[in-house]
Amino acid sequence: MKIYRETTLPLPELFYELLERQLAALNIPNINIVTFNYRDPDYSYECGGYHPVEINLYRQGEYWHLNYFTDFAYCGGPFPELEKEMEVLFQEKEVYNSFFGRCYLEHADSLVRLLLENFCNYIEMEVYQVQVSAD
C-alpha cells in the first residue's frame, strides 16, 4: 500500500519510501491504524543520544495517511521526563514545538523538512530499535 503524499507541504520522498517499506514488511492483514516507535536504546538525560520518535498512520481506502510525527526529548530537572519536543499533526496541518508553541504546517516548512530528513538519516545509520503496534 502507498502512503498519501502530503499536499500542504512537500515532504522528503525518502521519508515516504522508508515508511512504505516498513508497512510492506508488516505481515498483519486488515489493519487500519499503525504506530511506529523508534528508540535509541542508549538515549538518556545524562548522555544524550537520538530522540525517540513516534509515527502514527491510518488507512483510508487504498492509501495510508500520516496522522502525526512526534519527537520526544528529556526536559526539566532535577527529575527530567520525556516530553514532546516537536509534533507534526498532519491532519490538523499544525506543528507544535516546545520553544515556540503551535503554528500552521506551512509556517514551519523548513523545520519540518529538516526534522524528517534527519530522521531518515538516523534510520539509515541504524541507530533505532523499532516497535510496531497495530489496530
LINFENTA-V40925 format. One record per residue. N is the residue number from 1. RES is the residue in three letters. OMEGA is omega in degrees with one decimal (none if undefined). D_FIRST is the distance of its C-alpha to the first C-alpha in Angstrom with 1 decimal. Layout:
N_RES_OMEGA_D_FIRST, N_RES_OMEGA_D_FIRST
This chain:
1_MET_-178.7_0.0, 2_LYS_173.3_3.8, 3_ILE_176.7_6.8, 4_TYR_-179.6_9.6, 5_ARG_179.2_12.4, 6_GLU_-177.8_15.5, 7_THR_179.8_18.3, 8_THR_-177.1_21.3, 9_LEU_177.5_21.3, 10_PRO_179.7_19.6, 11_LEU_179.5_18.1, 12_PRO_180.0_18.2, 13_GLU_178.9_15.4, 14_LEU_178.0_15.9, 15_PHE_177.5_14.9, 16_TYR_-178.6_11.4, 17_GLU_179.4_11.1, 18_LEU_-179.7_12.7, 19_LEU_178.1_10.4, 20_GLU_176.2_7.2, 21_ARG_-178.9_9.5, 22_GLN_175.4_10.7, 23_LEU_-179.5_7.7, 24_ALA_-178.8_7.2, 25_ALA_178.0_10.9, 26_LEU_179.5_11.1, 27_ASN_-178.4_12.4, 28_ILE_-179.4_12.6, 29_PRO_172.5_11.8, 30_ASN_173.7_11.9, 31_ILE_-179.3_11.7, 32_ASN_179.0_11.7, 33_ILE_177.3_13.1, 34_VAL_177.6_12.9, 35_THR_175.5_15.7, 36_PHE_175.5_16.2, 37_ASN_-178.5_19.9, 38_TYR_-176.9_21.3, 39_ARG_168.7_25.0, 40_ASP_-175.7_27.6, 41_PRO_-179.3_30.0, 42_ASP_-178.1_32.9, 43_TYR_177.2_32.4, 44_SER_178.3_35.5, 45_TYR_-175.8_37.7, 46_GLU_-171.4_40.5, 47_CYS_-176.0_38.7, 48_GLY_-178.3_35.7, 49_GLY_-178.1_32.6, 50_TYR_-177.0_28.9, 51_HIS_172.1_28.1, 52_PRO_-178.7_25.7, 53_VAL_174.3_22.4, 54_GLU_178.4_20.1, 55_ILE_179.8_16.7, 56_ASN_177.3_15.3, 57_LEU_174.7_12.1, 58_TYR_-178.6_11.6, 59_ARG_175.0_9.2, 60_GLN_-176.1_10.8, 61_GLY_-178.0_10.0, 62_GLU_-177.6_6.7, 63_TYR_167.3_6.2, 64_TRP_179.2_7.1, 65_HIS_174.7_10.6, 66_LEU_175.3_13.1, 67_ASN_177.1_16.0, 68_TYR_173.0_18.4, 69_PHE_-177.6_19.3, 70_THR_176.1_22.7, 71_ASP_-178.2_25.1, 72_PHE_175.7_28.0, 73_ALA_174.3_31.5, 74_TYR_-179.7_34.8, 75_CYS_174.2_37.2, 76_GLY_177.9_40.7, 77_GLY_5.7_43.6, 78_PRO_179.1_45.5, 79_PHE_-174.9_42.8, 80_PRO_178.1_39.5, 81_GLU_173.4_36.3, 82_LEU_179.2_32.7, 83_GLU_175.8_31.8, 84_LYS_173.4_29.2, 85_GLU_178.0_30.2, 86_MET_179.1_27.4, 87_GLU_176.0_24.7, 88_VAL_179.6_22.3, 89_LEU_-171.5_21.5, 90_PHE_-177.9_18.8, 91_GLN_178.1_19.3, 92_GLU_-178.5_23.0, 93_LYS_-179.9_23.0, 94_GLU_174.9_25.4, 95_VAL_172.5_26.3, 96_TYR_174.6_28.7, 97_ASN_-176.3_30.8, 98_SER_-179.5_33.6, 99_PHE_-175.6_36.0, 100_PHE_178.4_35.6, 101_GLY_-176.4_33.9, 102_ARG_172.1_31.4, 103_CYS_177.3_30.7, 104_TYR_-177.9_28.3, 105_LEU_-177.3_25.2, 106_GLU_178.1_26.6, 107_HIS_-179.5_29.9, 108_ALA_-172.2_28.4, 109_ASP_-177.1_26.1, 110_SER_177.7_27.7, 111_LEU_179.1_27.9, 112_VAL_178.9_24.2, 113_ARG_178.2_23.2, 114_LEU_178.1_25.7, 115_LEU_-177.1_24.4, 116_LEU_176.6_20.8, 117_GLU_177.3_22.2, 118_ASN_178.5_24.4, 119_PHE_178.9_21.8, 120_CYS_177.2_19.8, 121_ASN_179.3_23.2, 122_TYR_176.5_23.9, 123_ILE_179.2_20.7, 124_GLU_177.6_21.8, 125_MET_178.8_25.3, 126_GLU_179.7_24.0, 127_VAL_-174.2_26.0, 128_TYR_162.4_23.7, 129_GLN_-173.1_23.2, 130_VAL_171.2_19.9, 131_GLN_-177.9_19.8, 132_VAL_170.4_16.8, 133_SER_-175.1_17.4, 134_ALA_175.4_15.2, 135_ASP_none_16.3
